[in-house]
Amino acid sequence: MSTPLAVDTVIEARWIIPVEPARQILSDHSIVVVDDRIEAILPTPRARAEYQPRQRFELSAHVLIPGLINLHTHAAMSLMRGLADDLALMDWLNDHIWPAEMRHVSDQFVFDGTRLACAEMLRGGVTCFNDMYFFPQATARAVSACGMRAALGMIVTEFPSPYASDAQDYLTKGLLLRDQVRNDSLLSFCLAPHAPYTVSDQSLRQVATFASELDLPVHMHVHETTGEIEQSLKTYGVRPVRRLADLGLLGPNLIAVHAVHLNAQEIELFAQHGCHVAHCATSNLKLASGAAPVGALQQAGVNVGLGTDSASSNNRLDLLAEMRLAALLAKGTSQDPTAVPAWQAIEMATLCGARALGLEGQIGSLTAGKCADITAVRLDEIESLPCYDPHSHLVYVIGRENVSHVWVNGKLLLDDRRLTTLDSHEIVAKAAYWQDRIGAP
C-alpha cells in the first residue's frame, strides 16, 4: 500500500458545486489544496487514503462553492453606508455623495473604508471584487494586507478630486500604480472611466488605446438611467452605447455596469462585440433606475456577472442576496419562472464574473489547477432544513450569515466566521471614527 501524499489542506464537504461543468453537484467529496492551487477533487474516502494533509477540515453539513466575485463595487464607500437614502441617482450624487467625497476622501479614508468592505465581503463569501474609486493605491494596500483578491480600477473622469486634477492625471497615476504592483498575484487592473457623461471623447479614445495595447478590461457605468441617455442625445446626438461604439470601446474588454436601459439593437451590439455586463439589481432598484434586461442579454449570448455597487447605494456588499434578487427579478420581469434558474445565478456570481475580468483561467470554478478560492456555506441550520437541492438552497434559502469558511489562494481568511487577517475591533473603531467625522454638522 502506497504512502499517502503530503499536501497542505484537504477540505471534506457534504456537497461541492464546482460550477464547471454546469449544474453538477458532487456528494461527499473533498478538495485537495497544494500551495495556492486546487490539486484534486475526489470522493472523500479516496482523499483520506491518498493524501495526508497538514490541515484537514471536516465540513459534513456544508456545501463548497467557488469564491464569489463581486463584479462591481466602490469598496471604500462603505464608510458612506446609509449617508443619503431614498433619493434619485443624480440628486444622490450631486447633492450628497460627491460633496461628501470632496470633503473627506483621502488615502486614509480609502484604506479604512476598503478594509471595512473586505471584512464584510469575506464574511459573505466574496473572495474577489472589481473596484472603481479614488486612491487605488490605498485599496491595493488594504487588499494585500488581508489576502483578498481584487481588480483595481484606474478611475478616469474629467472632474478634479483630492486624488487627481484631470483625466490625464487620473490615467497617469493609475498606470504608475499598475507598474508598481503588477507582480502581486492577487491584484489585477481595469481601466475605469466613470461613465460616458463624465468622460470626454478625447479621454475615452485614450482609454480605448490603452485597453487595446495593454489588454486591460474597461470597467464603466453604462446606461444606468434614462436621464444619461437623454443627456447624451442632447449633447452628442447619439445614445451612449452608440457613442462608445464609435469611439472603439465596444469589445470583449468592456464591462458595462448596470446596462439597465438597452434597446434590442444595443443588446445585439453587446453580443456581436463580446461585451460583458455587471448586473447590480439591488442598487438599480433602490435608486429607481430600473431593471436590466438580463434574460434578453443572456439569450443573445452576452456574459452577465453580478455586482453589489457600493454600500452607499445598496446598502450591503452581499453577493448571496444579489444572486437571489437577480433570479427573482428575472422571473418577475419576464413572467417566466424558468428564467435564471438557481444554478445559473450561482454561475453569474462566480464564473461569469471571472470571465468578465479575464480571470476565468484562474478563478470562478472549482477545478484542478485553478487557484484555491473557496467558500464554505453551512446548510444545517433550522432555517435551512431540509435540503434537497444545494443549488436552490444557495440562491433561495441561506444568507451570508451561513458562510463559515473562506480561502483565497489556499489561505484561510475566514475560519468558522472569524476573520483571520483582519482585526475586527480595529475596523469597528475606524468605522466609528469616520461616522463621527462625516456626520458632524
VOGU-3710 file (C-alpha; in Angstrom, 3 decimals, decimal comma):
1> mstplavdtv> 0,000/0,000/0,000  1,463/3,361/-1,047  2,190/6,096/1,476  -0,348/8,967/1,419  0,979/12,068/-0,326  1,684/15,058/1,929  -0,362/18,125/0,976  -1,280/21,420/2,591  -5,054/21,187/3,005  -7,920/18,793/2,490
11> iearwiipve> -11,466/20,155/2,786  -14,133/17,476/3,172  -17,721/18,509/2,469  -21,225/17,122/2,200  -21,559/18,730/-1,236  -19,335/20,516/-3,742  -20,708/22,719/-6,522  -17,755/23,153/-8,914  -19,710/25,380/-11,382  -17,728/23,734/-14,190
21> parqilsdhs> -19,319/21,604/-15,526  -22,601/23,432/-15,145  -25,306/22,056/-12,835  -23,010/19,447/-11,290  -23,263/18,602/-7,573  -20,681/16,291/-6,011  -21,716/14,500/-2,827  -19,251/13,515/-0,082  -16,223/14,808/-1,950  -13,063/16,589/-0,863
31> ivvvddriea> -10,896/19,358/-2,300  -7,140/18,861/-2,028  -5,046/22,040/-1,925  -1,306/22,347/-2,532  0,213/25,792/-2,079  -2,256/28,185/-3,721  -3,868/25,715/-6,145  -6,523/23,040/-6,226  -4,643/19,778/-6,626  -7,642/17,462/-6,934
41> ilptprarae> -11,351/16,997/-6,244  -12,286/13,422/-5,424  -14,523/11,278/-3,222  -13,668/11,727/0,445  -12,760/8,061/1,115  -10,178/8,255/-1,679  -8,867/11,590/-0,433  -8,321/10,109/3,014  -6,493/7,141/1,563  -4,316/9,049/-0,893
51> yqprqrfels> -3,438/12,317/0,877  -2,005/13,313/4,247  -2,833/16,997/4,806  -1,210/19,459/7,134  -4,752/20,755/7,786  -7,973/18,833/7,413  -11,432/20,465/7,547  -14,403/18,156/8,089  -17,427/20,137/6,911  -20,072/17,436/6,939
61> ahvlipglin> -23,026/19,863/6,786  -21,602/22,260/4,223  -21,507/22,983/0,520  -18,292/24,214/-1,081  -18,538/26,696/-3,939  -16,036/28,868/-5,802  -15,300/32,140/-4,049  -17,924/34,696/-5,059  -16,838/37,510/-7,402  -18,299/40,979/-6,905
71> lhthaamslm> -18,079/42,372/-10,437  -18,775/45,988/-9,494  -18,289/47,979/-6,329  -16,720/51,071/-4,826  -15,314/49,429/-1,712  -14,240/52,487/0,266  -17,752/53,954/0,071  -18,673/51,520/2,828  -17,883/54,465/5,087  -20,866/56,274/3,497
81> rgladdlalm> -23,341/53,459/4,085  -26,791/54,997/4,603  -25,488/58,561/4,319  -28,227/59,629/1,903  -31,026/57,222/1,078  -34,296/57,198/-0,852  -33,169/59,707/-3,486  -32,893/59,723/-7,276  -29,424/58,916/-8,600  -28,362/62,383/-9,708
91> dwlndhiwpa> -29,799/64,058/-6,594  -27,985/61,457/-4,501  -24,701/62,061/-6,338  -24,806/65,821/-6,865  -26,237/66,893/-3,520  -24,801/64,352/-1,118  -22,203/61,819/-2,251  -19,913/63,932/-4,413  -19,809/66,825/-1,896  -19,017/64,377/0,917
101> emrhvsdqfv> -16,248/62,841/-1,165  -14,684/66,203/-1,870  -14,621/66,935/1,871  -13,446/63,601/3,191  -11,899/61,288/0,604  -8,202/60,717/1,179  -5,671/57,913/1,130  -6,582/57,062/4,738  -10,336/57,170/4,053  -9,941/54,721/1,189
111> fdgtrlacae> -7,696/52,388/3,186  -10,058/52,292/6,170  -13,180/52,021/4,020  -11,713/49,236/1,903  -10,749/47,213/4,969  -14,321/47,545/6,245  -15,580/46,391/2,839  -13,147/43,474/2,698  -14,273/42,283/6,119  -17,922/42,453/5,078
121> mlrggvtcfn> -17,343/40,716/1,772  -15,218/37,920/3,225  -17,900/37,222/5,820  -20,310/36,919/2,889  -18,167/34,507/0,856  -16,729/37,045/-1,610  -13,103/36,363/-2,498  -12,607/38,838/-5,369  -14,048/42,256/-6,168  -13,806/44,644/-9,092
131> dmyffpqata> -13,323/48,146/-7,712  -13,648/51,683/-9,032  -12,585/54,505/-6,738  -10,135/57,242/-5,908  -6,710/56,491/-4,350  -6,498/52,920/-5,705  -3,055/52,627/-4,109  -4,810/52,629/-0,720  -7,224/49,963/-1,963  -4,233/47,886/-3,054
141> ravsacgmra> -2,610/48,149/0,384  -5,816/47,162/2,167  -6,472/44,208/-0,133  -2,916/42,913/0,027  -2,819/43,176/3,825  -5,906/40,978/4,230  -5,053/38,500/1,475  -8,139/39,059/-0,643  -8,217/39,275/-4,460  -9,180/42,454/-6,332
151> algmivtefp> -9,281/44,037/-9,760  -8,328/47,666/-9,204  -9,965/50,296/-11,359  -7,743/53,032/-12,753  -10,511/55,599/-12,476  -10,848/58,299/-15,147  -13,078/61,348/-15,031  -12,780/64,946/-16,166  -13,559/66,350/-12,729  -10,814/67,221/-10,229
161> spyasdaqdy> -10,812/65,444/-6,891  -8,492/65,156/-3,906  -6,842/62,305/-5,833  -6,201/63,824/-9,272  -6,647/67,060/-11,198  -7,931/65,918/-14,615  -8,388/62,866/-16,825  -4,729/62,727/-17,811  -3,641/62,895/-14,177  -6,012/60,049/-13,259
171> ltkglllrdq> -4,647/57,875/-16,068  -1,014/58,635/-15,266  -1,428/57,793/-11,588  -3,387/54,639/-12,311  -0,875/53,293/-14,814  2,006/54,088/-12,463  0,336/52,100/-9,689  -0,174/49,186/-12,077  3,534/49,172/-12,868  4,421/49,294/-9,161
181> vrndsllsfc> 2,313/46,329/-8,005  1,878/44,280/-11,154  3,773/41,329/-9,649  1,190/40,877/-6,886  -0,702/37,761/-7,973  -3,828/38,817/-6,052  -4,153/42,131/-7,882  -5,257/42,794/-11,438  -6,285/46,037/-13,105  -9,052/47,603/-15,153
191> laphapytvs> -9,251/50,945/-16,874  -12,219/52,578/-15,155  -13,694/55,611/-16,928  -16,552/56,595/-14,621  -19,335/56,969/-17,191  -19,927/58,382/-20,675  -21,436/61,524/-19,145  -18,324/62,291/-17,057  -15,593/61,473/-19,598  -14,829/63,301/-22,857
201> dqslrqvatf> -14,390/61,790/-26,298  -10,675/62,537/-26,192  -10,214/60,732/-22,865  -12,335/57,777/-23,956  -10,245/57,375/-27,107  -7,156/57,295/-24,919  -8,773/54,674/-22,682  -9,585/52,568/-25,759  -5,974/52,802/-26,912  -4,553/51,736/-23,544
211> aseldlpvhm> -7,104/48,911/-23,244  -6,024/47,544/-26,608  -2,286/47,972/-26,082  -2,236/46,591/-22,521  -5,101/44,086/-22,927  -6,980/45,510/-19,947  -10,693/45,368/-19,147  -12,646/48,629/-19,283  -14,959/48,933/-16,276  -17,595/51,640/-16,796
221> hvhettgeie> -21,111/52,695/-15,770  -23,277/52,476/-18,906  -26,993/53,219/-19,424  -27,813/53,289/-15,722  -30,642/55,827/-16,095  -32,875/57,280/-18,793  -31,519/60,714/-17,851  -27,989/59,939/-19,017  -29,375/58,705/-22,346  -31,375/61,896/-22,820
231> qslktygvrp> -28,302/63,953/-21,960  -26,184/62,035/-24,462  -28,751/62,546/-27,224  -28,797/66,255/-26,487  -25,009/66,654/-26,261  -23,701/64,118/-28,775  -26,730/63,284/-30,913  -26,474/59,559/-30,132  -27,185/57,212/-27,240  -24,187/56,376/-25,022
241> vrrladlgll> -23,697/52,837/-26,359  -23,506/54,124/-29,920  -21,018/56,777/-28,810  -18,875/54,103/-27,147  -19,052/52,020/-30,322  -17,941/54,969/-32,419  -15,018/55,554/-30,043  -13,855/51,942/-30,276  -14,808/50,893/-26,755  -17,200/48,055/-27,527
251> gpnliavhav> -15,349/44,786/-27,366  -14,511/41,793/-25,170  -12,680/44,110/-22,771  -15,781/46,141/-21,870  -17,571/45,521/-18,573  -20,726/47,631/-18,858  -22,035/48,265/-15,358  -25,822/48,430/-14,855  -26,847/48,355/-18,558  -30,438/48,923/-17,476
261> hlnaqeielf> -31,821/50,831/-20,448  -30,750/48,892/-23,522  -32,802/48,504/-26,670  -32,701/45,434/-28,900  -30,077/46,925/-31,199  -27,769/47,707/-28,267  -28,139/44,199/-26,862  -27,169/42,854/-30,255  -24,166/45,207/-30,366  -23,009/43,919/-26,983
271> aqhgchvahc> -23,367/40,350/-28,223  -21,567/40,997/-31,510  -18,630/42,652/-29,752  -18,365/40,159/-26,870  -19,051/42,764/-24,179  -19,809/41,850/-20,564  -22,417/43,258/-18,183  -22,206/43,747/-14,407  -25,784/43,398/-13,152  -26,385/45,371/-9,937
281> atsnlklasg> -30,002/44,529/-9,216  -30,345/45,940/-5,692  -28,689/49,275/-6,436  -30,740/49,701/-9,604  -33,983/49,095/-7,745  -33,066/51,230/-4,741  -32,204/54,202/-6,942  -35,295/53,507/-9,097  -33,109/53,180/-12,179  -34,992/50,135/-13,401
291> aapvgalqqa> -34,152/46,505/-14,086  -31,569/45,332/-16,588  -32,851/43,070/-19,409  -30,851/40,112/-18,111  -32,910/37,473/-19,911  -32,548/39,159/-23,278  -28,827/39,709/-22,730  -28,234/36,064/-21,860  -30,361/34,837/-24,744  -28,214/36,969/-27,059
301> gvnvglgtds> -25,078/35,362/-25,631  -23,859/38,289/-23,504  -21,919/37,281/-20,391  -23,639/38,732/-17,291  -21,986/38,787/-13,859  -23,233/40,189/-10,566  -22,159/43,254/-8,609  -23,342/44,961/-5,464  -22,388/48,520/-6,366  -21,293/50,439/-3,264
311> assnnrldll> -22,571/50,097/0,289  -23,765/53,683/-0,038  -26,276/52,767/-2,739  -27,071/49,138/-1,985  -26,510/49,234/1,207  -24,894/45,786/1,531  -21,924/44,129/-0,108  -23,868/40,884/-0,116  -23,485/38,828/-3,279  -25,629/35,977/-1,979
321> aemrlaalla> -28,502/38,467/-1,717  -27,717/39,651/-5,256  -27,987/36,074/-6,541  -31,440/35,702/-5,038  -32,672/39,067/-6,282  -31,233/38,557/-9,765  -33,055/35,241/-10,087  -36,357/36,586/-8,750  -36,198/39,798/-10,768  -35,524/37,921/-13,997
331> kgtsqdptav> -38,570/35,729/-13,361  -40,823/38,621/-12,395  -39,919/40,924/-15,285  -40,183/38,156/-17,890  -43,130/36,340/-16,287  -41,093/33,209/-16,900  -40,401/31,077/-13,787  -37,601/29,259/-15,602  -35,582/32,460/-16,165  -32,212/32,495/-14,341
341> pawqaiemat> -32,519/29,146/-12,563  -30,566/28,727/-9,330  -27,548/27,048/-10,933  -27,238/29,926/-13,389  -27,458/32,571/-10,654  -24,517/30,847/-8,926  -22,612/30,824/-12,217  -23,298/34,563/-12,624  -21,772/35,204/-9,175  -18,653/33,153/-9,896
351> lcgaralgle> -17,504/32,060/-13,341  -19,269/34,853/-15,246  -17,514/37,471/-13,118  -14,168/35,753/-13,635  -14,784/35,653/-17,381  -15,540/39,390/-17,494  -12,281/40,152/-15,685  -10,260/37,849/-17,933  -9,512/35,637/-14,915  -11,533/32,532/-15,817
361> gqigsltagk> -8,308/30,538/-16,176  -7,513/31,198/-12,523  -10,761/31,572/-10,561  -14,538/31,238/-10,887  -14,869/27,462/-10,646  -13,539/24,638/-8,524  -11,253/22,895/-10,979  -7,907/21,169/-10,537  -5,151/23,619/-11,430  -7,138/26,748/-10,586
371> caditavrld> -6,442/28,975/-7,614  -7,887/27,702/-4,342  -10,501/30,431/-3,862  -13,181/28,506/-1,967  -16,249/29,417/0,077  -17,958/27,038/2,514  -21,628/27,523/3,378  -23,367/25,728/6,238  -26,737/24,177/5,389  -27,830/22,514/8,635
381> eieslpcydp> -29,399/25,451/10,492  -33,098/25,268/11,396  -33,907/27,886/8,759  -32,251/25,806/6,034  -33,645/22,343/6,732  -34,366/20,093/4,975  -32,085/20,440/1,952  -32,998/18,595/-1,246  -31,081/20,738/-3,739  -27,940/22,707/-2,720
391> hshlvyvigr> -28,219/24,904/-5,829  -31,695/26,011/-4,768  -30,672/26,473/-1,127  -27,742/28,739/-2,018  -29,970/31,066/-4,010  -33,349/30,968/-2,277  -32,733/29,904/1,339  -29,453/30,787/3,005  -27,890/34,166/3,762  -24,362/35,445/4,221
401> envshvwvng> -24,528/34,547/7,927  -24,340/30,905/6,799  -20,878/31,399/5,272  -18,453/29,637/7,622  -15,049/29,420/5,902  -13,312/31,260/3,063  -9,997/30,501/1,418  -8,180/32,746/-1,079  -5,175/31,298/-2,885  -5,291/28,428/-0,424
411> klllddrrlt> -5,035/30,706/2,617  -7,804/30,565/5,211  -9,202/34,092/5,629  -12,457/33,207/7,421  -12,375/30,380/9,961  -15,787/29,418/11,335  -16,969/33,066/10,930  -13,758/34,516/12,415  -11,619/36,785/10,252  -8,008/35,612/10,381
421> tldsheivak> -6,164/38,516/8,717  -8,270/41,487/9,780  -8,696/42,942/13,271  -12,454/43,274/13,717  -12,133/45,569/16,741  -9,866/47,961/14,840  -12,185/48,000/11,835  -15,177/48,810/14,062  -13,229/51,609/15,743  -12,224/53,135/12,413
431> aaywqdriga> -15,814/53,000/11,170  -16,938/54,849/14,315  -14,248/57,487/13,771  -15,378/58,167/10,208  -19,050/58,138/11,204  -18,378/60,925/13,705  -16,280/62,867/11,202  -18,608/62,582/8,191  -21,752/63,008/10,232  -20,542/66,132/12,019
441> p> -22,521/69,268/11,054
//
